[in-house]
């Protein structure tokens, strides 16, 4: 990897000389060197297109305020499915529960609300949310959220003004070469203020003191973001491990959900005029006949050729009519 970066090893040099600076990596080193925690994680370095299988082992230090840990890693270009699945029993259970709820539900929107509440409880946070972003229309959509009972935090809908999309566009810069953003204390908030003052001001105004935020990526595109605010910072490592894999499956389900929505529109709306088409009419008539839809008002059915196009369609086909 040192050859890949192009820097020979120099003792006592900053680690960012060899791979991208990462606050989450720094937190791991602190936990291992100063809190004595042996740690393992399997993460992706997005900017470098690499996967890191990392191990950190605490070492004794003979100096005050100086900590040591042994750090080793394997680097691969492609993800190792076995490594991604090598999680604690608690984390594996949480991720599996998410997959079952999303795949086993006939009501996908309700399933998303159930899942986000589960994640809120795992994080012990005041609010969890999945926010979808649309880069073409420059808009945001609150797909689902869960708020702790008794929390003073408002629903995300209260913040989704026209200007909020611009704030979401600053998150990628704040994430940088990492896979997520974890703000767990006032020191981290000060760091966020230095790199993203607009977002920092927004969080402070909303009463947020800690946040973990993951982008929802699918096939190289960012579909949106999932985050938890005012979470249990004592479980930061477990929360990061759980959400890192959970967001992988959630992003996939969101992509399927959006695809089905687009297909439903294409199958029911005339692309030329924007009005509901024959398929939509037939589906509605079937629902009325089956009793699924009850029409409680007088109605009539009228077939009318408004501008002579029926004859064109009949004689030359619908392509000519279009």
C-alpha positions as CSV (number, residue, x, y, z in Angstrom):
1,X,0.0,0.0,0.0
2,X,2.9,2.4,0.7
3,X,4.0,1.9,-2.9
4,X,0.5,2.6,-4.0
5,X,0.5,6.0,-2.2
6,X,4.0,6.7,-3.3
7,X,5.5,7.6,0.1
8,X,8.3,5.6,1.7
9,X,7.9,4.9,5.5
10,X,9.4,7.5,7.8
11,X,9.4,6.8,11.6
12,X,7.4,9.3,13.7
13,X,5.6,10.7,10.7
14,X,1.8,11.5,10.5
15,X,-0.3,8.6,9.3
16,X,-2.0,10.8,6.7
17,X,1.3,10.6,4.7
18,X,0.4,7.1,3.8
19,X,-3.4,7.0,3.6
20,X,-6.2,9.6,3.8
21,X,-6.9,11.3,7.1
22,X,-9.9,9.8,8.8
23,X,-11.5,10.9,12.1
24,X,-13.1,7.5,12.5
25,X,-9.7,5.8,12.2
26,X,-8.3,8.3,14.8
27,X,-11.1,7.4,17.2
28,X,-10.3,3.7,16.8
29,X,-6.6,4.4,17.6
30,X,-7.6,6.4,20.6
31,X,-9.9,3.6,21.9
32,X,-7.2,1.0,21.4
33,X,-4.2,3.0,22.7
34,X,-5.8,4.8,25.6
35,X,-8.9,2.8,26.5
36,X,-7.2,-0.6,26.0
37,X,-9.8,-2.0,23.6
38,X,-8.7,-4.6,21.0
39,X,-10.6,-3.7,17.8
40,X,-11.4,-5.1,14.4
41,X,-13.2,-3.5,11.5
42,X,-13.7,-4.0,7.8
43,X,-14.2,-0.8,5.9
44,X,-13.9,0.7,2.5
45,X,-11.8,3.7,1.6
46,X,-14.1,5.3,-1.0
47,X,-11.6,7.7,-2.5
48,X,-9.0,5.0,-3.0
49,X,-11.3,2.2,-4.1
50,X,-9.8,-0.1,-1.5
51,X,-11.1,-2.4,1.3
52,X,-9.3,-2.5,4.6
53,X,-9.4,-5.4,7.1
54,X,-8.0,-3.6,10.2
55,X,-6.9,-4.9,13.6
56,X,-5.8,-2.8,16.5
57,X,-4.2,-4.2,19.7
58,X,-3.5,-2.0,22.7
59,X,0.1,-1.8,24.0
60,X,1.5,-0.6,27.3
61,X,3.0,2.9,27.3
62,X,5.8,4.2,29.6
63,X,4.9,7.9,28.9
64,X,2.1,10.0,30.4
65,X,-0.5,11.1,27.8
66,X,1.1,8.9,25.2
67,X,-0.6,5.8,24.0
68,X,0.4,2.9,21.8
69,X,-1.4,0.3,19.8
70,X,-0.3,-2.3,17.2
71,X,-2.0,-1.6,13.9
72,X,-2.2,-4.2,11.1
73,X,-4.3,-4.4,8.0
74,X,-4.9,-6.3,4.8
75,X,-5.8,-4.4,1.6
76,X,-7.9,-5.6,-1.3
77,X,-9.5,-4.0,-4.3
78,X,-12.7,-6.0,-4.0
79,X,-14.9,-6.6,-1.0
80,X,-14.6,-9.9,0.8
81,X,-18.1,-11.2,1.5
82,X,-16.8,-13.4,4.4
83,X,-15.1,-10.4,6.1
84,X,-18.2,-8.3,5.7
85,X,-20.2,-11.1,7.3
86,X,-17.8,-11.6,10.2
87,X,-19.7,-9.6,12.8
88,X,-20.6,-10.1,16.4
89,X,-23.8,-12.2,17.1
90,X,-25.6,-9.0,18.3
91,X,-24.7,-7.1,15.2
92,X,-25.5,-10.0,12.8
93,X,-28.9,-10.4,14.5
94,X,-29.7,-6.7,14.1
95,X,-28.7,-6.7,10.4
96,X,-30.6,-9.9,9.7
97,X,-33.7,-8.5,11.4
98,X,-33.6,-5.4,9.1
99,X,-33.3,-7.6,6.0
100,X,-36.2,-9.8,7.0
101,X,-38.5,-6.8,7.7
102,X,-37.7,-5.1,4.4
103,X,-37.9,-8.3,2.3
104,X,-40.9,-9.8,4.1
105,X,-43.3,-6.9,4.1
106,X,-46.2,-6.2,1.7
107,X,-46.1,-2.6,2.8
108,X,-42.6,-1.3,2.1
109,X,-43.2,2.2,3.6
110,X,-44.4,0.7,6.9
111,X,-41.4,-1.7,6.8
112,X,-39.0,1.3,6.5
113,X,-40.7,3.0,9.5
114,X,-40.3,-0.3,11.5
115,X,-36.6,-0.6,10.6
116,X,-35.8,3.0,11.4
117,X,-37.4,2.6,14.9
118,X,-35.2,-0.5,15.4
119,X,-32.1,1.4,14.4
120,X,-33.1,4.3,16.8
121,X,-33.3,1.8,19.6
122,X,-30.0,0.2,18.7
123,X,-28.4,3.7,18.8
124,X,-30.5,4.8,21.8
125,X,-30.9,8.1,19.9
126,X,-33.4,10.9,20.1
127,X,-34.1,10.7,16.3
128,X,-33.3,8.4,13.4
129,X,-34.1,9.4,9.8
130,X,-33.7,8.3,6.2
131,X,-33.6,11.3,3.9
132,X,-33.7,10.8,0.2
133,X,-32.1,13.4,-2.1
134,X,-32.9,14.2,-5.8
135,X,-29.9,15.7,-7.6
136,X,-32.0,16.6,-10.7
137,X,-34.7,18.5,-8.8
138,X,-32.5,19.6,-5.9
139,X,-35.0,18.4,-3.4
140,X,-35.1,16.2,-0.2
141,X,-37.7,13.7,0.9
142,X,-38.2,12.4,4.4
143,X,-38.7,8.7,3.7
144,X,-39.1,7.6,7.3
145,X,-38.1,8.7,10.8
146,X,-38.4,7.6,14.4
147,X,-38.4,10.0,17.4
148,X,-37.8,9.0,21.0
149,X,-40.9,9.5,23.1
150,X,-40.5,12.7,25.2
151,X,-37.7,14.1,22.9
152,X,-37.8,17.8,22.2
153,X,-36.5,17.2,18.6
154,X,-38.9,18.2,15.8
155,X,-39.7,16.0,12.9
156,X,-37.3,16.4,9.9
157,X,-40.3,17.8,7.9
158,X,-40.0,21.0,9.9
159,X,-36.5,21.6,8.5
160,X,-37.0,20.6,4.9
161,X,-37.1,24.0,3.4
162,X,-35.9,24.8,-0.1
163,X,-32.5,25.7,1.4
164,X,-32.0,22.4,3.2
165,X,-30.9,20.5,0.0
166,X,-27.9,22.9,-0.2
167,X,-26.9,21.7,3.3
168,X,-27.1,18.0,2.3
169,X,-24.6,18.8,-0.5
170,X,-22.0,19.8,2.1
171,X,-22.1,16.4,3.8
172,X,-20.0,14.6,1.2
173,X,-17.2,17.0,1.8
174,X,-17.5,16.5,5.6
175,X,-17.4,12.7,5.1
176,X,-14.3,13.1,3.0
177,X,-12.4,9.8,2.6
178,X,-14.4,8.0,5.3
179,X,-17.5,6.0,5.1
180,X,-19.5,8.1,7.6
181,X,-19.5,11.0,10.0
182,X,-19.5,10.4,13.7
183,X,-19.8,13.4,16.0
184,X,-19.8,12.2,19.6
185,X,-18.8,15.2,21.8
186,X,-18.1,18.9,22.0
187,X,-14.6,18.5,20.6
188,X,-16.0,16.8,17.5
189,X,-18.6,19.5,17.2
190,X,-15.8,22.1,17.1
191,X,-14.1,20.1,14.4
192,X,-17.4,20.1,12.4
193,X,-17.8,23.8,12.9
194,X,-14.3,24.3,11.4
195,X,-15.0,22.2,8.3
196,X,-18.8,22.8,7.8
197,X,-20.1,25.8,9.8
198,X,-23.4,25.8,8.0
199,X,-24.3,22.3,9.0
200,X,-22.9,22.9,12.5
201,X,-25.2,25.9,13.0
202,X,-28.2,23.8,11.7
203,X,-27.4,21.0,14.2
204,X,-26.9,23.4,17.1
205,X,-30.2,25.1,16.4
206,X,-31.9,21.8,16.4
207,X,-30.5,20.8,19.8
208,X,-28.2,18.1,18.4
209,X,-25.1,17.3,20.5
210,X,-24.0,14.1,18.7
211,X,-24.8,12.5,15.4
212,X,-23.7,9.5,13.3
213,X,-24.5,9.9,9.6
214,X,-24.1,7.4,6.7
215,X,-24.6,8.0,3.0
216,X,-26.9,5.6,1.2
217,X,-25.0,4.6,-1.9
218,X,-26.1,2.2,-4.7
219,X,-24.2,1.6,-7.9
220,X,-22.0,4.6,-7.2
221,X,-24.8,7.0,-6.7
222,X,-25.9,8.6,-3.4
223,X,-29.6,8.0,-2.9
224,X,-29.7,9.9,0.4
225,X,-28.5,9.6,4.0
226,X,-29.4,7.9,7.2
227,X,-28.5,9.3,10.6
228,X,-29.1,9.1,14.3
229,X,-28.9,12.1,16.6
230,X,-28.0,12.3,20.3
231,X,-27.0,8.7,20.3
232,X,-25.4,6.6,23.0
233,X,-21.7,7.5,22.5
234,X,-20.6,4.7,24.8
235,X,-21.7,2.3,22.0
236,X,-20.0,4.1,19.2
237,X,-18.0,1.2,17.9
238,X,-21.0,-1.2,17.9
239,X,-23.3,1.4,16.3
240,X,-20.8,2.1,13.5
241,X,-20.4,-1.6,12.8
242,X,-24.1,-2.2,12.7
243,X,-25.0,0.8,10.6
244,X,-22.2,0.3,8.2
245,X,-23.7,-3.0,7.0
246,X,-27.3,-2.1,7.6
247,X,-27.0,0.9,5.2
248,X,-25.7,-1.4,2.5
249,X,-29.0,-3.4,2.5
250,X,-31.2,-0.3,3.1
251,X,-29.7,1.4,0.1
252,X,-30.4,-1.6,-2.1
253,X,-34.1,-1.8,-0.9
254,X,-34.5,2.0,-1.5
255,X,-33.2,1.6,-5.1
256,X,-35.7,-1.2,-5.7
257,X,-38.5,0.9,-4.1
258,X,-37.6,3.8,-6.4
259,X,-37.5,1.6,-9.4
260,X,-40.9,0.2,-8.7
261,X,-42.3,3.7,-8.3
262,X,-40.9,4.7,-11.7
263,X,-42.3,1.6,-13.3
264,X,-45.7,2.2,-11.8
265,X,-45.7,5.7,-13.2
266,X,-44.6,4.6,-16.6
267,X,-47.3,1.9,-16.6
268,X,-50.1,4.2,-15.6
269,X,-49.3,7.7,-17.0
270,X,-49.1,8.7,-20.7
271,X,-45.6,9.9,-21.2
272,X,-46.7,12.3,-24.0
273,X,-49.6,14.1,-22.2
274,X,-49.0,13.2,-18.5
275,X,-52.6,12.0,-18.1
276,X,-53.6,8.6,-16.7
277,X,-53.6,6.0,-19.5
278,X,-55.7,2.9,-20.4
279,X,-53.8,0.7,-18.0
280,X,-54.8,3.0,-15.1
281,X,-58.4,3.0,-16.3
282,X,-58.5,-0.8,-16.6
283,X,-56.9,-1.2,-13.1
284,X,-59.5,1.1,-11.6
285,X,-62.4,-0.6,-13.3
286,X,-61.1,-4.0,-12.0
287,X,-60.8,-2.6,-8.5
288,X,-64.4,-1.4,-8.7
289,X,-65.7,-4.7,-10.0
290,X,-63.8,-6.7,-7.4
291,X,-65.1,-4.5,-4.6
292,X,-61.6,-3.3,-3.7
293,X,-62.7,0.3,-4.4
294,X,-66.2,1.4,-3.6
295,X,-67.6,4.2,-5.7
296,X,-70.1,6.1,-3.4
297,X,-71.2,8.7,-5.9
298,X,-73.1,8.6,-9.2
299,X,-70.8,8.2,-12.2
300,X,-70.9,7.6,-15.9
301,X,-68.3,6.4,-18.5
302,X,-67.8,8.6,-21.6
303,X,-65.7,7.7,-24.6
304,X,-64.9,10.8,-26.7
305,X,-62.6,11.5,-29.6
306,X,-61.7,15.1,-29.0
307,X,-59.6,15.9,-32.1
308,X,-59.9,13.1,-34.6
309,X,-56.9,11.1,-33.3
310,X,-58.9,7.9,-32.9
311,X,-59.2,7.6,-36.7
312,X,-55.4,8.2,-37.0
313,X,-54.7,5.6,-34.3
314,X,-57.1,3.1,-35.9
315,X,-55.7,3.5,-39.4
316,X,-52.0,4.2,-38.8
317,X,-51.3,3.0,-35.3
318,X,-50.7,4.7,-32.0
319,X,-47.1,5.7,-33.0
320,X,-48.6,7.9,-35.8
321,X,-51.1,9.3,-33.3
322,X,-48.3,10.2,-30.9
